């Protein structure tokens, strides 16, 4: 049965909260932060110009495009070290079997477009992604990520690859009566998040008293199903996968969530590079643009149960809406 992942506008009455949960830990340790010896580009796009055209550009989100480094030449000759992690439908990594998943297929398509012959998979836990990138254990964060002001200080982002929203998942029947985002901050709510995500950072900033952090989404869903926590904030795709594959888990995606904070509203899913690896970033970004415009990423999304018309563009920029 084909699963449909519906992208919704944040003003719609829907369970889908526009929140980019497949993010990375903010507030990196000083030691790790120092590994990014460059910084965002000094010259950024004209924010006011583009705002008049309907695009509110985030500050410091544009990478340096005045490339003179040899990062692309390096991966062409030595191979690309791609950071991946287990989380269906993004990646499905099974011993003795070929890796599959949405982000796996997109990264493989990029490599084929660029002519990168040797892709070396580096399997990590999600919280290890940023440290592994900055320490040069990997060249690309292959799991899709979303930008925010703190992340823009530490590493660069490619052009957009695709888009999806996030949901709040709770016990069936919603016994805690969670109807708005603010309800998650109330005393007595036990919240689950994956360590190193924007959900974890938001929970810390919101000073939520009872938060359990997990290394994988599967572990947090298991805790929710067992009643050890009351709700989780998670990406829509793995949430739908879990509920579809575990119909007896007695959990549900909450409908009609209100007052989504702007700090957790989703932006495009991208991939991560070091600031210094400018030529690699520009090549990756060119490839992603070509793959989107020629329907390749749309066909990859549909292969994995997504709707190409709904999961490529942000809702407010989607010509289909």
Phi, psi and omega in degrees: 000130183281130179268141180246127180253106189268120174278132183234150173292147184292346179269355179282153176275097187210159177285342186280117177265128179288090182217126185274087186284333179281069178249189182234161184299134173261163183074048179295154179296152180304323181298316181290318183299327181293341181294334176274090188282345175261192183209172175303157182302139180293325178260119181249161178303155180288100187299316183293321179301311184286333177298324178293338180261011173091012180238112178268095185285133177287142181298138175061023183273346183271130178283165175294130180248004177271077192278136172218010183272175183245024186296319179294316178300323180296312182288333177293325183268325186255344183106157180259125176267109187256121178280123180229166180206159183279115175190098179288134014262009181290311176219138172235103186252115180231133181301131178081000180235159179289134177295142178228179177129162183299305183291328175300311183296321179294315179296323178293323178295320177299313180300319179295320179296318183278347182080026176281114187278330188239108176249120181256114179282132175242107184278126184228168162275151184306316181297347180274352189298306182297310177303322181292324177293311186288335177271002178070023172288329175231162177260330183224134167282104187279342174280132186299141182224167184231139185283150168209168186306321182290321180291325180298341179280343191246332179201170184259159180243146173284178170297163180300147175251316180192188183215146170204164181257188180228154181235161167259126180248134182221178176298147178301139183087351178049061184299337179273357177064040181281113183238344181218159180303321182298335180296334180292342181267356184285149176302144178095353177265121177265111186257140176248137177220160173270130180302140177085010180254169174297330177299318179294319179294317179297317180301322178292313180296326180281356179057042176290129190287321187243090181236129174253129179255138183237155180277340179220158175295326180299321180292322180289324176294323178296319179294321178294315180297329180276355178083012180280339173227164185262333183200157173228151172251117189211161177299146179300314185302306179293336177294314179296319179300314181298313182294321179295318183276348182228066185296341180267008184285346179057045173232159183213155171279129183284139182261150171068028177298138186245164171058053178292122178295142180298333182294341182240013176283138189292146163238188187295147172280129182225188174237162188248141175227166172287150176306319185294337186269060186294313182294326176294317179298313182296320179294316179300316182294319177300317180298315180299318178299315179295319181294325177290310187292338179257015171080004183292312180294324175301318180289327175295316179299315181294326176302326183259016172093008177268167175256116182302326182289345185242345188240016172259315183259149167300146185306318183289347179246010185274116181295345180281344184263000000 
